[in-house]
């Protein structure tokens, strides 16, 4: 309870920019939650295990079985590989074109809205800086214009605005940057697996077709 009261006082004493920083922070956390859910539970899959399963179907000449395995997942990698498997009996160039086209469709969805997090981190820092400047202006105005009996109170208020907005802005920016780095690493892992296993699939289909011929 005391902590809540302290936090409310901390926000109120910081002035208008504290509320703006909180709004930016809340927006970033909402985007982070949505991206974490998508990247962890919708787009991600254990790439090596999934590829090993596909390989067993392909080597046993069950392309339709491999396609069914891909259809049973909502992840990005199966979706890309499925497009290549559908053209397994066509030329390597056609297989690659199908994979590339699907990858170009899927990858932007993986990276979607991640740029908002770096923007939110920068905005939090900048609004914190604006609050600092506002607090310093208030402090200087107090020293030069305020009644001598009120100088201490107004000066303390200006310093509180400066320090509180700086602290909140930096706290928000640091947390958002950490989350952004984590989500960016997760998205890069998914994209790298798409690149890696797409090439492996093309090689596997090409090798199998050469053997069959």
VEXTORGU-815936 format. One record per residue (C-alpha): residue in three letters; x, z, y. Coordinates in steps of 0.1 Angstrom, whole numbers, padded with zeros to 4 digits, always signed. Layout:
<atoms>
ALAXZY
...
</atoms>
This chain:
<atoms>
UNK+0000+0000+0000
UNK+0028+0009+0024
UNK+0045-0024+0016
UNK+0014-0044+0024
UNK+0011-0026+0057
UNK+0047-0032+0065
UNK+0043-0069+0057
UNK+0012-0072+0079
UNK+0031-0056+0108
UNK+0061-0078+0101
UNK+0039-0109+0104
UNK+0020-0097+0135
UNK+0051-0087+0153
UNK+0067-0121+0146
UNK+0042-0141+0166
UNK+0025-0174+0161
UNK+0053-0192+0143
UNK+0051-0166+0115
UNK+0016-0180+0106
UNK+0029-0216+0108
UNK+0058-0208+0084
UNK+0033-0191+0060
UNK+0011-0222+0060
UNK+0041-0244+0052
UNK+0053-0220+0026
UNK+0018-0219+0009
UNK+0017-0257+0010
UNK+0051-0260-0007
UNK+0041-0234-0034
UNK+0009-0254-0041
UNK+0029-0286-0045
UNK+0055-0268-0066
UNK+0028-0254-0090
UNK+0012-0288-0094
UNK+0045-0306-0100
UNK+0057-0279-0124
UNK+0025-0283-0144
UNK+0029-0321-0145
UNK+0066-0322-0152
UNK+0065-0294-0179
UNK+0033-0301-0197
UNK+0022-0337-0190
UNK+0052-0359-0185
UNK+0079-0341-0205
UNK+0086-0344-0242
UNK+0115-0336-0265
UNK+0132-0370-0263
UNK+0156-0368-0292
UNK+0130-0355-0316
UNK+0104-0380-0305
UNK+0129-0409-0309
UNK+0139-0397-0344
UNK+0102-0398-0354
UNK+0097-0433-0340
UNK+0129-0445-0357
UNK+0115-0435-0391
UNK+0084-0455-0385
UNK+0103-0485-0372
UNK+0128-0485-0401
UNK+0100-0483-0426
UNK+0085-0514-0409
UNK+0054-0494-0396
UNK+0053-0505-0360
UNK+0016-0496-0357
UNK+0024-0461-0369
UNK+0050-0458-0342
UNK+0025-0470-0316
UNK+0000-0444-0328
UNK+0026-0417-0324
UNK+0031-0429-0288
UNK-0006-0430-0282
UNK-0010-0394-0292
UNK+0011-0381-0263
UNK+0005-0381-0225
UNK+0042-0378-0218
UNK+0061-0405-0198
UNK+0086-0415-0225
UNK+0060-0423-0252
UNK+0041-0444-0227
UNK+0072-0465-0218
UNK+0083-0469-0254
UNK+0047-0478-0265
UNK+0048-0509-0242
UNK+0080-0520-0259
UNK+0066-0514-0294
UNK+0036-0535-0286
UNK+0059-0565-0282
UNK+0081-0556-0311
UNK+0076-0591-0327
UNK+0085-0609-0295
UNK+0119-0618-0280
UNK+0142-0590-0267
UNK+0136-0602-0231
UNK+0099-0598-0235
UNK+0104-0563-0249
UNK+0126-0554-0220
UNK+0102-0568-0195
UNK+0074-0547-0209
UNK+0095-0515-0209
UNK+0107-0522-0173
UNK+0072-0528-0160
UNK+0059-0496-0175
UNK+0089-0476-0163
UNK+0083-0489-0128
UNK+0048-0476-0130
UNK+0056-0443-0145
UNK+0087-0432-0126
UNK+0071-0429-0092
UNK+0045-0406-0107
UNK+0073-0384-0120
UNK+0089-0382-0086
UNK+0056-0379-0067
UNK+0055-0353-0039
UNK+0089-0339-0046
UNK+0101-0351-0012
UNK+0074-0328+0004
UNK+0094-0298-0008
UNK+0126-0307+0010
UNK+0105-0315+0041
UNK+0088-0281+0038
UNK+0122-0263+0035
UNK+0134-0280+0067
UNK+0102-0273+0086
UNK+0104-0236+0076
UNK+0139-0234+0089
UNK+0130-0252+0122
UNK+0099-0231+0129
UNK+0120-0200+0122
UNK+0145-0213+0148
UNK+0117-0220+0173
UNK+0105-0184+0168
UNK+0140-0172+0174
UNK+0142-0191+0207
UNK+0108-0179+0217
UNK+0118-0143+0210
UNK+0151-0147+0230
UNK+0131-0162+0259
UNK+0108-0132+0258
UNK+0137-0108+0258
UNK+0155-0125+0287
UNK+0123-0126+0307
UNK+0118-0089+0300
UNK+0152-0080+0313
UNK+0148-0100+0345
UNK+0111-0096+0354
UNK+0095-0066+0336
UNK+0089-0032+0351
UNK+0118-0009+0344
UNK+0096+0015+0324
UNK+0084-0014+0302
UNK+0117-0032+0297
UNK+0125-0015+0265
UNK+0092-0022+0249
UNK+0091-0059+0259
UNK+0127-0063+0249
UNK+0120-0048+0215
UNK+0090-0071+0211
UNK+0111-0102+0219
UNK+0138-0092+0195
UNK+0112-0086+0168
UNK+0098-0121+0173
UNK+0133-0136+0171
UNK+0144-0117+0140
UNK+0111-0118+0121
UNK+0107-0155+0124
UNK+0143-0161+0115
UNK+0140-0139+0084
UNK+0107-0155+0072
UNK+0118-0190+0079
UNK+0151-0186+0060
UNK+0133-0168+0032
UNK+0107-0196+0028
UNK+0134-0223+0031
UNK+0157-0207+0004
UNK+0129-0202-0021
UNK+0115-0237-0016
UNK+0150-0253-0019
UNK+0155-0234-0052
UNK+0122-0246-0066
UNK+0129-0281-0054
UNK+0163-0282-0072
UNK+0146-0270-0104
UNK+0118-0296-0103
UNK+0143-0323-0093
UNK+0165-0315-0123
UNK+0134-0316-0145
UNK+0123-0350-0132
UNK+0158-0364-0135
UNK+0159-0353-0171
UNK+0126-0371-0179
UNK+0138-0403-0161
UNK+0172-0402-0178
UNK+0155-0399-0212
UNK+0133-0429-0204
UNK+0165-0449-0196
UNK+0184-0438-0226
UNK+0157-0441-0253
UNK+0144-0474-0239
UNK+0178-0489-0245
UNK+0179-0473-0279
UNK+0145-0487-0288
UNK+0155-0522-0277
UNK+0186-0520-0298
UNK+0167-0507-0328
UNK+0141-0534-0326
UNK+0167-0561-0321
UNK+0187-0548-0351
UNK+0156-0546-0373
UNK+0145-0581-0363
UNK+0180-0595-0371
UNK+0179-0579-0406
UNK+0144-0592-0413
UNK+0154-0627-0403
</atoms>
